[in-house]
Amino acid sequence: MEPVTELDQRFSDPGATATDWQEVRDSLASAQLFWITTVRRDGRPHMTPLAAVWLDDALFFCTGPSEQKAVNLRDNQAVILSTGCNQWDAGIDVVVEGTARRVTDAATLERLTQVWRSKWDGRWHFEVDGDAFRHEGGEGRALVFEVVPRKVLSFAKERFAASRHRFQSARV
């Protein structure tokens, strides 16, 4: 899935070029930490850090069923996930806008357990437990969600290039 990419010249250095989608995709795939923003029932935002993985042009994350983000997603599936670094003049920051869709099929969940395990050198050990994850040997379940990007914003900081990556059609 290739987006239409354009430079936002209002927030970019003169002569800057839009960040290539492959560079943004690589950043999403290698990121170890994301911040997710969900919306509470009363409209207030809720933001928290979490681990996520990039697979098949989508972000996947998991959360306990009683955690605030899971509670929020019952009423409003709109989310923003962001990642980057806290340096002002180096690296790239990425913001992904989309809809969180619950993943329940065993084949996808099984595949995701392997992705989580390999990304962090085996430190995340999930098992498929029906339609969710469970930490290997643990009791708590974690719901798994997929976010297919609708729009991705990227902010290259070495050359100050604000880019917008819009997807013509997202998976449903």
N, C-alpha and C positions, 0 to 999 in steps of 0.2 A: 504494500500500500504506500504509494508515493504521494506526498502532499504537494500543494502549490505553495512555494516558498517565496516570500518577499521581504525586503528590507524596510523597516520603519525608519525613514530618514530623520524623523523628529528626534529620535533618541539614539542616533548613531553618529560616529565621527564622519566628517567629510571624506569621501572616497572609500568608505567602508563598503564591504560586500556582505550580502546575506550569508548566514552560517549554513553550510551544506547540511541537508537532512541526515546524511550518513554520519556526520560528526555528532549531531544531536542524538541520533539513535544509539551510537556507541556510548555516549555519555549516560543515557538511560540504562543501557545494559550493564555498565560497569559500576553504577552508583550503589553504594552500600546502605545509604540512608535516604529516606524521603520524608517530607512533611505532608500530611494529608489534611485537607480542610473539608469538613462536612457542615451541614446546616441543621441546627436543632429545631425542634418542632415550633418554638417561638420565634424562629428566624435568626437567632444569634449564631455566629460561626463558632465552630469548634476545630482546633488545630492540634495535631499531635504527631510526633515522629513515629515512623515504622519502617520495617524492612519490606522491600518489594522486589519483584523480579520482572524483567522485560522478556517476553516470549511471544513469538508470532505477531509482532507489531501491536502488542498490548501490554499494559502493566497489570500485575497480579499482586494482591496483598491479602493478608488474613488477619482476623481479629476475633476475640472471644465474643460470644453472643450477647453478653451483658455489658460489654465495653461501650462507652459513649458513642463512638463512631458507628458501631453496629446498630445501636438504638436509633441514631439519626438516620441511617440508611433505610430503615423500615418506612419512613415517611417521605424522604427526599433522597434520591439516588445521585444527584448532581455532586460532583467532587472536583477538587483540584489537588493534584499531587505535584510537589516541587522538590528539586534537588539542585545541588551545586556546591559551591565552596564559599567560605566567609571572607575571602579576599576581595578587595575592591577592584584591583587592577590585574587580576589573573584568573584564568579558568573560564568556565561557562556555567551559567545558571539556566535551568530549564523548568518551565511550568506547563503541566499537562492538564487540560480541561476535558472532562468527559462524564460519562454516566457509569456508576458502579453496578455491575450485573453479577449476581450470585452464581458461582460455579458449583455444580453439584454432580456432574457426571464423573464416574469412577476413573475412566481412562484419562481425562484431562487432569484430575486430581493426582493420579498416580504419576503422571508425567511431571507435574509441578513439584511433587516431593523430591524428585531427582534434581530438578533445576535448583531448588532451595539448597539441597545438600551439597551440590557441586559449587555453587556460587561462593559460599562461605567456608570452603575447605572442610565440609562435613559438620560444621557447628550447629546447623539447623536440621534436626532430625524429625521430620513429620512422617506420620503414617496416615493412610486413608482410613477414615472411620465413618462408614456410610456415605453421607453427602458432605463431609467436612474433613478437616485435618485433626489430628491429635498428636501431641508431642510423643515421640517414641517412649514407651514405658510410662507415660503420664496419663492423667485422667481427664483433663480439660480439653474441650473441643474448640476448634477455631474455624469460623466460617471463612470461605475463600471467595474473593471478588475479582472480577476482571474489569479493567477500564480501557476501552478502546478510545484513543484520542479523537476528539473532534477538532481541537485546536491546540497547538503547542507553540509557546513563546520561548525563544532562546535569547540569551543575553551574553554575547561574547565580550569579555572584559579587557582583553589585551588590545583589541582594536575597536572596542565599543561599538558593537554591531547588534542592534535589536532586530530580531527576525521573527516573522510570523509564518507558521507552517499550518495551512488549512487543508483539511481532508474533505474531498468531494463527497464521499459516502463512507459512512462508518458501518461496521458490522452491527447487527442487532442481536 
